[in-house]
């Protein structure tokens, strides 16, 4: 009897300890039974997780890049039809070759026993072997093991050095977190910024649906600001100011502003003056800057080279350089690397409160570790071969030729769209997309309405059925009311792009004639 009593006492103590460890749950429990309203059903048709009982924010979230058009394409592919996936910036899916040096290093680090093979020097250049040994040591000889939740300290230092070379200003590796692609980094910050539905994030329209979907999932509010197509998709700060004032007058807390440079889906590059304007605006309005800079290697003209928000901020001096909170994002998924599937990215926190960065560390720790192959890819992006290295000439040739090819394709796509009746398209200055405007006949608009589709969704579905080309309707990114667009990548390879353009042209002419 005494042992049972002692056991009961021990259990009570353990329960009390758990209560102290989890005040969020137990501290909120009522001390006694109280009247309560009946909640939503816990089961429907025998399912606890019935679609009608899921988190309403999940149900409301939309991600057009992998939405209706993509699902239809998957159905068609399963039926054996040829599909051209231009709905997402996924370069290697459309034939872009990986960089030789990177793949060689990755091979050796993934299979370190190969470095001890007697013929390794016959198969791999000496700088590849040296770099692989260095990276293998950095990962403790175990690429398959967890790293620090922020990513390897050595690779974070490489990223900090890369940022300093790019901008001419130092970066703190302790304020850099490696992530599974830039999307995870964006979600860290949005999750921290959004406390409830009264917190709003300013997002450009058209926008990349990561932002609208994530803001919805975290229970916040998206406050749109419209880019001006007639001004090359430039910002209208007066319009943004008006939106902020109206939202705040209604009691909304406007917390941050997102900008995408180069633009997705719009393809514009921001000038130094535009970046200075948005930094000043963020300071004046008390906003966090979220700089989506994942397409910084993808620039196809010389008039507006990529300039980072960090560089502009640093060179503006106080109070901007030491007061404006900036989170900037980058990835290995874009550029000539195009390593989308390896999921490597980073965020740099600038002027964030130290305790806030610690909270971000906690969020990262929940995932334990960013994947190590993505970290390795980030290391190779941030610290590539240097002049004099055995692999440098081949590396530079592949990178230069890759960018030149993308530049040519950007011109071909823009010119082709602008040659079509009822289509206008701003030049793709950067990123991986064209975003042409579709001036559709009224009969097509009426047919779309009858089908229960937006006009651009109707157009894109017909394009898919006729040609197998997967695009994304402008409705999935947001657009000015009464306008219709679509997004396609510029990624079909040069030996295939003429056929792609001809397929598109033939479809468009047929569509216009049908609904004229």
N, C-alpha and C positions, 0 to 999 in steps of 0.2 A: 504493500500500500504506500509505504514511504517513497519507494522508487518512482511510483506513478505520480506522486505529488511533486517530487523533484523534477520529473520530466515535464510536468505541466508548467511548473515555474520557469524552467528553461525555455520552453516554447513561448511563454508569455514575454520573456525578456527578448527573445529573438524577434517576435512580432513587433515589440516596441522599437527595437533597433531598426527594423525595416521601415516603420512609420517615420522615424527620424531621417532616414536616407531618402525617403520619397514624399516630402511634404507637399509636393504638387498634387499628389493623388489623395493621400490620407488626410492632409490638413483641410481639404475641402469637404470631407465627408461630414454629414450632419451628426450631431451627438445623439439625436433621437429621431424617430420617424416623423416625417412631415408630409402634408398633402402635396401631391405632385401631379402635373398633367401627364396624361398618357402620351408616351413618345411614339415615334414611328415604329412600324412592325419590325420584329426581329427576324421573321421568316416570311418569304413569299414563295408559293408553289414548292415548298419544301427546301428552299435554298436560303441560307443565311446571307450569302453574298449574291443576292438577286440583283440584276441591274437597277431595279427601282430602290434598293436599299443601300446603294453605294454612296460614298461621300459626294455631296452635290457639286462640289468644286471640280471633282474629277469628271463628272457627267457634263459639266458646262465647258470644260476645257476643249479647245479645238487645235489641231495641228495639220494645216492644209497640205504641207509638203508630203506627208504620208497619209493623205485623206482619201476622199472619194475617187479621185483620178488614179491614184496609186493602187488602190484596192481593185479597181476595174482592170488595170494593167496586169495585176497579178493573176486575175481570172483568165485574161486573154493568154498570158504566158503559159498557164497550166493547160490551155487548149492547144498549145504548140505554135502560137502566133509569135512573130518576131516583134520585140519591143525595144524601143530606144528610150532609155531612161534619162531624160533631160530635166527631170523634176527636182533633182537635188544635186548640189555641188560635190560630186563623188568621182573625182578625176580618173582613178584607176579602173573603175567600173566601165568607163568609156574608152579604155585603151592607153591611158597615160602610164608610161613606164616608171617604176621606182628608180631612185638614184642609186647607181652601182655601189658607190662607197658606203652609203648608209646600209644597204642590204648586206654587204660583206661584213661590216662590223656587227650588225645584228645577228648574222648567222653564227659568228664565232662566240659572241656573248651568250647566245641561246644554247650553244653546244660547246662549252669551254674545253672539252676533251679534244676538240679538233686542233686547238692551239698546240697540243703536244704531239700531233701527228707528224711523222718524219717528212712528209711532203707539203706541210702547211705553207712553207715559203715559196713553193712552186705554184700554189693555188691562190695566194693572197699577197697583195703588196705589203711592204714592210710597215708602212704607216697604219694600215688597217690592223695588222697584228698587234702593233704597239697600242693603238687606241682600244682595241678589244681587251687587251690585258689590263689596261688602265680602268676601263669600265667594269670589268669583271671584279677587280679589286674593290672598286667603289661600291659594288653591290654585295660585297662580302663573299664573292664566289657563288652567290645563290640568286640568280635572277628570279627564281620562283618564290623568294621569301618576301614578306612584308618589309616596307621601309617606314620611315617616319611618316606620319599622316600628312605632313606638308610636302612629302617627297624627299628624295635624297638631298642631303645638305650640299654635297658636291655639285649636283646638277643645278640646284637653286643658285649656287654661286656662278655657274656657267651662264645661267639666264641673266643674273645681275650684270655680269660682264658684257653680255650681248646688248642689254638695254643701254649700258653706259657707252658702248661703241656706237650704237645707233643714235643716241640723243646728245652725247657729250656731257652728260650729267650722271652722277653716281646713283646706283640703286642698292637697296639693302636686301640681301638674300633672306633675312628674317621676315621681310614683308612680302615675300613671293611664295605663293603656294602652287605646287604642281597638281594638276587635276586630270580626270579622265575626259579630255577634250575641254574646250572653253565653255561648253554648255553647263557643265557641273559647276564651274567657277561662277558663272552668271547666277545660277540658282542659289549658291551660297549667299551671295550679296542680297538678292531679292528676298530670300527667306529671312535674312537679318533685318532688312529694311521694313518689311510688311508686318505690322502688328495686328491689324484687323482691316475690315473692309473700308474703313475711313481713311486708310493710308493709300495714296495714289502715286503711281510712277508714270512720268511723262515718257511716251514712246512715239517715235516717228511713224507716220503713216504715209506710204506703205512701210510695213515693218516685217522683220523676220518673226514667224509665229512662236519661236521659243519664248519671246517676251510675253505675249498675250496669254499663252498657255500656262506659263509658270506663275504669272501674277494671279491668274484665276485659281490655280492649284493652291497657292498660299493664302488665298482669301482676300487679296487686295483689290485695288481698282486701277484699271488702265486709263490714264488720261491722254488722249491722242493729241498729237500736233501734226499738222499736215505739211509735208514737203511740197514745194511748188514746182510742178512739172515744167511750167513755162520758163522757169529760171534754172533749168538743169537740175531739178530736184534739190534746190537749195532750201535753207531754213528761213522761216519767217518769224523772227524773234518778237515782233510786235504781236503777231497772232498768238505765239506761245505765252507771252505775258498776259494777254487778255484771257486765255484759257485758265492760267494759274489764278488770276484775280477772281474769276467767276467761281472756280472750284473752292477757293479759300473763303469766299463770301458765303458759301453754303456749308462751311465747317469742315471741308476736306483738308487733310494734311498732305500737301504735295512734298514728297520726300526726295525724289531723285529724277534725273533726266538721262535717258538713254540716247546715244547717237552712234551710228554705224558708219565707219570710215575705213576703207571705201564702202559704198553703200550696198546693202542687200535688202530688197531685190533691184534697186534702182541704178547701181553702178557708178554713182558720182563720187568724185574725190573732193575732200574739203581743202580749202586754202588756209594759209596761216592766219589770215584776217578772220575767216569764219571760225577757226578754232579759238582765237583770242576772244571773239565776241561771245562764244558759248561759255568760256571760262569766266568772263566778267559777269555774264548773266547768272551763272551758278552761284557766284559769290554774292551778287546783289539779292538773289532770291532765296539764298540758303538751301541750295540743292546739292546732293551728291552727284558727281559726274560718273556715269557708267559708259566707258569708252570701248565699244566693240570694234577691235582693230584686227580681227582675224584675217582679213584680206590684204594686209599691208604689203605682202610680196606681189600681189596681183595688180600692177599699175601699168596701163597700156598707152600712156602719153607722157610727155615731159613737161607740159605747162603746169601741171598740178601734181608734183611728186608727193608721195606719202610723207606726212609729218605727224609724229605722235602727239597726243594730248599731253603726255608727260613732258616732252621737250618744250612745248609752248608754255605750259604751266611754270616750268622751272625758269624760263627766260623772261617771264613777265614780272618777276620780283614780287616783294611783299606788297599788299597782303595776300595776293593770289597764290604765290608759290608756297606759302606756309599755312594757308587757311582753307583752301578749297580741297575737299575730300574727293579723291579720284581713285576709281578701280578700273584698271585697263586689262583687257583680255586678249590672249593670242593663242595660237594652236599650230600643230603640225599638219592639220588636215587640208590646208589650202596651199596656194603657191604652186611651184613646180614639184614640191615634195608630194602633196596630195595624199598623205598618209591617214585618210579618214578612219579606217578601221583600227588603227593602232591606238586611237584615243589618247592623244597627248595634248595637254594645254597648260596654261598658267594664268594666274591673276596676280597683278602687282597692286598692293594697297599703298596709296600715297596720302599722307596727312590724316590717316585714320587714327582714332584714339587707341593707345596701346591695349587697353582692356577689350576694345571691340575686336582687334586682331586676335586676341586670346579666345574670344568667343567663336570666331571663325575657325580657330584651331580645334575647338570642341566639336564644331559641326563636321570638320574634316575627319576627326578621330572616330566619329560614328561609322565611317566607311573603312576604318582601319588604315588603308593605304591606297594611294593612286596606283594604277597598274604599272608594273615595272617596264614592260615593253614600250608603253607610251612615254615613260620618263626617259628611256634610252633614246627614243626618237626625238624627244625635245632636246636632249643633250647634243645630238648630231645636228639639229637645226641651229642651235645657239652657238655651237663651237665646231664649224665645218673645217675641212682641210685648208691649210694655209699655203701661200706661194712657197715653192721649194719642196713641199711634201710630195711623195711619190704619186698620190692620187689626185693632186690638185688640178692638173690640166684637164683630166677626164671629167672631174666634178664640175669645174667651171664651164666646160663645153656643154655638158648636159643641162646645167641650170640656165645658161644663156640661150641655148637653142629652145629649151622648153618655154621660156618667157617670150621669146620672139614668135614662136608658133601661136601661143595664146593671144598675142597682140594681133597677129594676122587674122585669127579667127574672130576676134572682137570686131574688127573692121568688116569682115565678110558678113557676119550676122546682122550688124546694124544696117549696112548697105542693103542687104537683102530685104529686111523688113521695110525699110523706107521706100523700096521700089514697088511695094504692093499697094493696091487700091485700098483705101480706108485704113491704112496702118501708118503710124508715126512712132519713131523710136529715137530717144536721145542716145548719143554715143556712149558705149560702155567704156568709161574712163578707167574703171578698175573693177575688182571682184571677179565673178565668174558668170554673170548673168546679163541677158538682155531683158528689158521690161517694156515691150511695145504696147502702145495704146491701140485698142481696137475700136474703130468707128463703124459700128455694126448697123446694117439696115433695120428699119423698124419691123419688118416682117420677121427677122431673126430674133429681135427682142421679144416680139409677141409669141413666137414659137417657144422661146426659153421660158416665158411666164407660164404658158400652157403646160410645159413639162415640169414646172415647179423648180426651175433652176435659175440662177443668176445668168445673165446673157453670156458673160465670159466663161462660166462653168459649162454652159451649153456648148459654146464654141470649142472649148478644150476637149470635151467628151467626144464631140464629133471628129475632131482632129485625131484623137486616140483611136477611135473605131476605124477610121479610114486609113491611117498611116502607121499606127503603132507608136507614135511619138507621145511620150508622157510629159506634160507641162503642168504648171500650177496656175489656176485662174487668179486674176488680181484680187478677187473677193477674199481669197485666203490670206492676203497681206494687208487688206484695207486699202481704200482708195476714195478719192473725192466722189461724192454722190453724183450719179449720172455719167460717170466715166467707167470704162471697161479696159482691163489690161490682162496680160498673162506673163508669166516668167518662164524663160527657158535658159538652160545653161549654154555657154559657148564651148562646151567641152567635147563634142564630137570631133574625132581626130581629122587632121587635114585631108587624108585620103578618103574620108567618108563625108566631109562636110558639104561637098557639092551635091551629093545624093540627098543629104538631109534637107538642104535648102530647096532642091527641086521638089521633093515630096511635100514640103510645106507650101511651096508656091502653087502646086497643082491643086492641093486641097483647098487653099484659100480662094483661088479663082472659082472653083466649083461651088464652094459655100456661098460666095457673094452672088453668083449667078442664080443659085437656088432661091435665095431670099431677097433678091433685088426688088 
